[in-house]
Amino acid sequence: MNPPETHPIVIVGAGAAGLLAGIFAGRSGTPALLLETRPQPGAKIRVSGGGRCNVLPSIAELADFHTAGSPRSMRNMLFSWPLREVREFFERDLRIPLKVEDSGKVFPVSDRSKDIVDALLRACHESGSRIRAPFRVSSVRADERAGTGFLIAGNDGTRLRAERLILATGGLSLPKTGSDGAGLRFAKAMGHTIVPLHPALVPLLTQDAAWHELAGVSVDVEITAERDGRAAGRHPGSLLVTHRGFSGPAILDASYRLTGGAEPPTELRVHWGDVPDWDKELRAGGPATVGSTLRRHLPRRLVTRLCDVAGVSTEQRLSELPRDDRRRLVEALAHYRLPVSGNEGYGIAEVTAGGIAIAEIHPATMESRKVPGLFLCGEIVDVTGRLGGFNFLWAWVSGRRAGEAAARTR
């Protein structure tokens, strides 16, 4: 049998993190071979933001990200490449004009995700790194006979050897883009701990049919995630009622907190509308009815639903509203427990929460603490950002760090 084709660096996955790893490995003097399952690299970039690609947030803080591991380690990884410099990379280096929208999200001026992918592919080629696609990796293992390096097998029988290996395969979300969890399986087989996985940035489901009838209602809210009666996070934004449950930016942001499993259950509590103090609003008294007062701030159908929940008539005058009725109505308006029964799953989820434990990764290099020469980046790692370009920021930063470090390692 012929010896396997050998490369100094092999990157499995040519998405956001993998492409950055390839670019910066090549620019650091050691071009890489990227293996991509899909015929066209960057599939998730292409479909993101409705085809516009929310490439970055305009502001980023540690609180915009979540990990089950050390926040300090996550900080060291995340802010090794300041957001300002990441934006300069796209605008000055890749020559892609960007714009900041009112939401704080950053998009290409062209509103074309293809421009992002094309520029990344061009930079990857110019760095000397090469992409082989489609190429599905069936197995990865350490080369125990040689004592260093990795042996890679493809579904077509191809055999490769890598002196250093970067896994940038993504998680389980949006499987149509090629994400199938293979990299997580490879890492686990090589001894890594996988923090339990679940869909994140995903619409939620409800079995309460009364909410299904409100499909199409959209309202600004603040969602508080509560665990054991304590606030675990707050998520302002819009909420959209769907035929199956709930969606919208506030819901997507809060969804990653519903981990289930052995952890204490998380409840999502909703403050409806932009009224800071619903109790004060209802204490105004006068001849106005409950319904007319609430309809100044909330959609009519939602008002009817919340009054039904509280057991209060919309025709009740504020001046005659009993204290107990007011208390129940305030609870429904300011602290409503959203009846969530599940989520839409990985097929729709924008990212996968959980992944390789960051305690097992060197923050300065993204190299495995368990397997020398193995580097891990992007969605495969247990770092999850909120909606608005934060997960792309993580992919760009961690991919760059892994590529540069792998190029320096001998």
N, C-alpha and C positions, 0 to 999 in steps of 0.2 A: 504494500500500500504506500502510495506517495505521501511524503510528509505534508502536514497542513500548511496552507498559505499563512505566512506570518506577518503581523503588523505591529508597530510599536504601541499604537493606541487603537482600540476598537470601541466605538460608541454604539450601543444598542438603543435605537430610537432617534428619529430625526424630526422631533417636534420642537417646541420652543426651547427647552433646556438642552436637548441634544444638539441643535444647530448652534447655539451659543458656545457649547463645549467644543464643537468642531472648529468654529471660527477662532476661538482663543487658544486652542491647542496648536492650530496651524500658525497663528501669529506668534506663538511662543517658541516656535522652532521645531515642533514635532507634529506634522500633519496627521490627521486621524482618518480611519475608515468608518463611516457611519452606515449602519444597517437599518433599513426602514421597511416595515411590514407593508405599508401602502405604496401603490405605484407612484403617488405624488407626495413628497415630504410636506410636513407642516399642515396636516389635515385639520387639526383642532384650531390652529390659527386661522385657517381659511373660513371656518364656519362661525368663529366667535363674533360676538356683537352683531348678530344678524348679518354677517358678511362684511362688517365695517372694521372689526378688530379693535376692541378697547385695550390698546397696547400697554397702557400704564395708568396709574392714578396720578393726580396732580400733587397730592400730599399723602405721605405714608407715615404711620406711627406703629410702634410695637403692638398697640391694642387692636390694630387692624388684622392681626394674625393670631392663629391659635395652634398650640401643640400640646400634647400630653407630657412632653418632656420639659427641659429647663428653658424658661423664657430667656435667660441670659445667653445660653448657647444659640437659641434662635436669633436673638439680637445680633450676636457676633457674625452669624451667617448672613442675615438679611442686609445689614447696613455696612457690609464690607465694600459695597459699591453704592455710593450715595445716589439717591433718586435723581438728583440734578445731573449727575454724570451719566446715568443710564439714558436719560432723555437726550443728552448731548450725543450719545452713541447713535441713536436713531436719527437725530436731525442733522448732525454734522458729518458723522462717519458714513452712515448708510444713505444720507441725503434724502430723508423722508420728512417733509414738513408735517408738523403735528399741531393740533389745536386742543384747547381745553374747553369742554362744554360746561354749561351751567351746573350740571350734576357733579363737576369735579373730575369727570372721566376724560382721559386723553385718547384721542383718535387720530389717525392720519387725516390730513386735510382733504385728501381725495375720497375718504370714506370707503376705501377699497382694501380689504385684508390681503388681497393678492399682491398689493404693492409691498407690504411688509414681508411676505413670504419670498417674493422675487428678490428683494434686497438682501435678505438673509442668505438665500441660496447663492447669490452672486458673491457675497462676502466670504462664504464658506469655500467656494471654488477658488477665489483669489488667495485664500490663506494656504492653499495646497491640500486641504482636506477633501475627501471624495465620498460620495454617497452611492450606495448600492441599493437599488429599490426596483421592484419589490423583493424583499428578502426576509423570510420569517425564521427567526431563531427558534430552534426546538429545544436546545439544551445548552447550558453553560456550566462549566466546572473548573475548579483550580487544577492546574497541571502539576499533579503531585509528583510525577516522575522527575520533572525538571526542577521542582522545588519553587519555581516562580512562574508567573504567567497563567493564562487561562485558555481552555480549549472550548471552542464554540462550534456547534453543529447546526446546520440549516435543514429545513424540511426537505430540501431537494438533494440532500446527501453531501452538500459542501462542508468541508472541514476547514476551520480557521484557527489560528493561534494568535493571542494578543498578549503582549508584554504587560500592558495595563488595560484595564477594562472600565468603561463608564456606562452605568445603567441609567438610562433616561427614558424609560419606556412608558411613563405615565401610570395612571391607576386603572380603574374599571369604568370610569365615566365616559359617556359618548362612545360606546364600542364601535359605532359605524366609522369612527376616525382611526380605528386600529388598536385602541386600548383594550387589552384583554387580561391585564394583571400578570403577564408573563414575567416581567422584571421582578415583581414582588415574590413570585415563586422561586426564581433563580436566587434572589437574595436570601430567602428563608432556607433554601437547600444548602447555602453556604454558611449558615449559622446565625443569620440575623433575626432579631425579634421584630415581629410585625404588630404594631399597635392596631387593634381591631378597626376594620374598614367599614365605612358607611357612606352613602351618597350625601353630598353637600351642595349647597346652592341649587336646591331642587324644590319644585312645587310640592305642597303637602296635600294629603287626602283627608276627607272627613266622611263618616258614615251618617252624619246628621243631615237627613234629606231636606230639612227646612233651609239649610244653607245652600244647597244645590239650586234652590229656587231663586236665589239672589245672584246667580251667575251674571257677570258683567258689571257688578257694582265695584267701583274703585274709590278708595278714600285714603287720605293721609293718616298714618297711625304712628304710635311708638309701641314696639313689642318688647316686653321684658321677659327674658328667659329666667325662670326660677327653678332652683333645685334645693330641696329640703327647706323651702320657704324663704330662701335667700336669692337675691338677684345675682345671676351669673353673667348678665350682659344685657345691653339695651340696643335696640335696632330700630331707628326711625326710618321712615320712608313710606311709600305707598303700598297698599294691600289690595289685591284684586281677587274677588270671589269668582271661582270657576265652576263648571258643571260637576267637577269632582272634588273640589276643595278650595285651596287658597294658593295664590301666587303673588307676584310683585316683588320689588326690591327688598322690602322689609322682611317678607317671608323667606326669600332666598337667603338673605343674610343670617336669619335666625335658624335656618334648617339644620346647619351642621351641629347645633347643640343637642339635637334629638338623637342621641347615640343609642339609647336602649341598652340591651345586653345586661351586664351585671351592675352597671352604674345606677345610682339613684335616678328615678325618672325625672325628666325635665318638663315643666309646664311652660307654655307660652301664654303670657297675659297681655291683653291688648288694651291700650288707651286709644279710643277712637277719636278722630278729628284733631283739630288744633286748639281746642279749648283747654287751657292749662289746669283749670279747677272746675270740674263739672258740678261739684257740690255747691260752689258759690253761684254758678250759673242757674242752678235749680232753686236756690234760695231767693232769687230776685223777687218772687211773688208777683202780684198783679193779675190781671184777667187773662194773660196769655196762657195757652194750653201747653201741656208737655210736648205734644206733637209739633206745634208751630215753633216752639223754642228750639227743639232739637233739629228741625228741618232747616234752620238757619245755618247749621254747621255740617249736617250729615245728609246723605241721600235718603229719599223718602222710604224706599224699601228697607234700608238698613234701620231706620228709625222704628219702623213697625216691628222688625225682628227683635231689636233690643228691648223694646217695651214689652213684647210678648215674653222674652226671657225673664224680665224683671217682674212680670205680672202687674204692669201698670198701664192704664188706659191712655192712649194718645190724646183723648178728649179731656183728661183731668186738668183742671186749672192749677197753675203753680200756687196760687194763693190758698188752695184747699188741699194741697198735696200732703198726705200724712208723712210723718217722719220716717216710719219704717219703709214706706213706698219709695221715698226719696233715697234712703240708704241702699235699697236693692237696685234702684236705677243707677245710682252712682257706681255701684259695684260692676254693673253691666257695661257702663260707659267708660270707666277708667281702669278696671281690673278684670276684664272679661277673660275667662279661661277658654282659649281656642280649642274646640273639640277635634283634635288631630288623631287620625287612626293609622297613619302611615305616610309614605311619600311615593313619588312617581318613579323612583328607582334610577339605576345607573344609566338607563337608556336616554334619560332627559337631564340628569344631574350634570352640572357644569364641571364639578371636580369631585375627587374622591378624598374624603377625610380619613385620617389615620395613615398608616404606612410604616416605613422603616424608622425605628426609634432613633431620635437624634442623639441620644446618649452614646450610640454606637458609631457615630460619625465624628471625625475631627472637624471642628468648626472652621479652622483656618484653611483647610484643603478640600473638604468634602470626601476625604478618603475614609474608608471603612477602618474602624478600630479592630475589627475581627479578622479581616482578610486584606493583607497588604497588597497594594496595587489595584484594589477595587475602589471605584469612586461612584458616588450616588447623588443624584440631583433631580430637581423638579418635583412633580406630583407624587413620585414614588416615595418621597420622604414625608414624615409626619409633620408637615407644616401646611396649614390651610389659611388662605386669606379670604377676606370678605369680598362681596361683589364690587366690581369697579376697577378691574385691572390689577388687583393685588396679587392674584395667583400668577399672572404673567410676570409681574415684577419678581416674584420668588423664582420663577423658572429662569428668567434672564440672569439674575444674580447668581443663583446656585450653579447654573450651567457654565457661566464664565469661570467661576472659581474652580470648578471641577476640571475644566479643560486646561486652564493655566497650570494647575497643580499636577495634573497627569503628565503634562509636557515637561515639567521640571524633574519629575521623579525618574530615577534610573535604577 
